[in-house]
Amino acid sequence: MSTLTGSMVHSLGKDHCGLFSNCPVLQDRLVAASLSVGEQVVPQRIYQENVDNIRNTLADVTNSCSVRHMGAANAAAFLSQFVNDGVRFAHLDVAGYATDGGSQYATGNVVQSILNYLM
């Protein structure tokens, strides 16, 4: 599981968290876990275009592609490149959802979802 970018706040707002996964079962369980504790986790997709966006002539992949749009999906595509075949992967883009409107304080959003999933 990975968390980062906050780019989803541009499309989902500050009250939802984007979820990228390579496993539909894992995705469904994380969404169910979030709903049962009143949190908003919204499934998203990694497209081939996102994988293409992180390709680079100097390295196999880059975490700072020249494409400004699709930041969360590009980040998820980047992270997915480090997951071995057969390993279930989830990327929760929580940075926008887990803060209280841009201040330095964290809300703790998604923590309950993850704990509920693990239990």
C-alpha positions as CSV (number, residue, x, y, z in Angstrom):
1,M,0.0,0.0,0.0
2,S,1.3,3.5,-0.8
3,T,0.0,7.0,-0.1
4,L,0.9,10.3,-1.7
5,T,0.6,13.2,-4.1
6,G,-2.7,14.8,-3.2
7,S,-3.4,15.3,-6.8
8,M,-6.8,13.7,-6.5
9,V,-8.1,16.8,-4.6
10,H,-8.4,18.5,-8.0
11,S,-10.9,16.0,-9.3
12,L,-12.5,14.5,-6.2
13,G,-12.3,17.4,-3.8
14,K,-11.1,17.4,-0.2
15,D,-13.8,15.0,1.0
16,H,-12.8,11.9,-1.1
17,C,-9.7,9.8,-1.5
18,G,-8.6,8.2,-4.8
19,L,-7.8,4.5,-4.8
20,F,-5.7,2.8,-7.5
21,S,-5.2,-1.0,-7.4
22,N,-4.1,-3.8,-9.6
23,C,-6.5,-6.2,-7.8
24,P,-10.3,-5.8,-8.0
25,V,-10.8,-7.9,-4.8
26,L,-8.4,-5.7,-2.8
27,Q,-10.0,-2.6,-4.3
28,D,-13.6,-3.7,-3.4
29,R,-12.5,-4.6,0.2
30,L,-10.8,-1.3,0.7
31,V,-13.9,0.6,-0.6
32,A,-16.2,-1.5,1.7
33,A,-13.9,-0.9,4.7
34,S,-14.0,2.8,4.0
35,L,-17.8,3.0,3.6
36,S,-18.4,1.1,6.8
37,V,-16.5,3.8,8.8
38,G,-18.0,6.7,6.9
39,E,-15.0,7.6,4.8
40,Q,-15.0,8.2,1.0
41,V,-12.6,6.1,-1.0
42,V,-13.2,6.3,-4.8
43,P,-11.7,3.7,-7.2
44,Q,-9.7,5.0,-10.1
45,R,-7.8,3.3,-13.0
46,I,-4.2,3.3,-14.2
47,Y,-4.3,3.5,-18.0
48,Q,-1.6,2.6,-20.4
49,E,-1.3,6.3,-21.1
50,N,-0.2,6.8,-17.5
51,V,2.5,4.1,-17.9
52,D,3.6,5.7,-21.1
53,N,3.8,9.1,-19.3
54,I,6.4,7.9,-16.8
55,R,8.7,6.3,-19.5
56,N,11.9,8.2,-20.1
57,T,14.9,8.1,-22.4
58,L,17.4,8.4,-19.6
59,A,15.9,5.8,-17.2
60,D,13.2,3.1,-17.3
61,V,10.7,5.3,-15.5
62,T,10.6,8.8,-14.0
63,N,8.6,10.2,-11.1
64,S,8.4,13.6,-12.6
65,C,6.9,13.3,-16.1
66,S,6.3,16.3,-18.3
67,V,2.6,15.7,-18.4
68,R,1.0,18.0,-15.9
69,H,-2.5,16.4,-15.9
70,M,-3.3,13.0,-14.4
71,G,-0.8,13.4,-11.5
72,A,-2.4,10.8,-9.2
73,A,-2.7,8.2,-12.0
74,N,0.8,8.9,-13.2
75,A,2.1,8.5,-9.6
76,A,0.2,5.3,-9.2
77,A,1.6,4.0,-12.5
78,F,5.1,4.9,-11.3
79,L,4.6,3.1,-8.0
80,S,3.1,0.1,-9.7
81,Q,6.4,-0.4,-11.6
82,F,8.0,-1.5,-8.3
83,V,5.5,-4.2,-7.5
84,N,6.4,-7.7,-8.4
85,D,4.0,-9.8,-10.6
86,G,1.3,-11.4,-8.5
87,V,1.6,-9.0,-5.6
88,R,-1.6,-7.1,-4.8
89,F,-1.1,-3.3,-4.8
90,A,-3.1,-0.3,-3.6
91,H,-2.3,3.3,-3.9
92,L,-4.4,5.7,-1.8
93,D,-4.0,9.3,-2.8
94,V,-4.7,10.8,0.6
95,A,-2.7,14.0,0.8
96,G,-5.6,16.3,0.0
97,Y,-8.1,14.2,1.9
98,A,-6.0,13.7,5.0
99,T,-5.4,17.4,5.8
100,D,-7.8,20.1,7.0
101,G,-7.9,22.4,4.0
102,G,-4.2,22.9,3.4
103,S,-3.0,23.6,6.9
104,Q,-0.2,21.7,8.6
105,Y,-2.6,19.5,10.6
106,A,-3.7,16.0,9.6
107,T,-7.3,14.8,9.8
108,G,-6.5,11.1,10.2
109,N,-8.8,10.4,7.3
110,V,-8.3,6.9,5.8
111,V,-6.6,5.6,9.0
112,Q,-9.9,4.1,10.1
113,S,-10.5,2.6,6.6
114,I,-7.1,0.9,6.6
115,L,-7.5,-0.4,10.2
116,N,-11.0,-1.7,9.4
117,Y,-9.6,-3.4,6.3
118,L,-6.8,-5.0,8.3
119,M,-9.1,-6.3,11.0
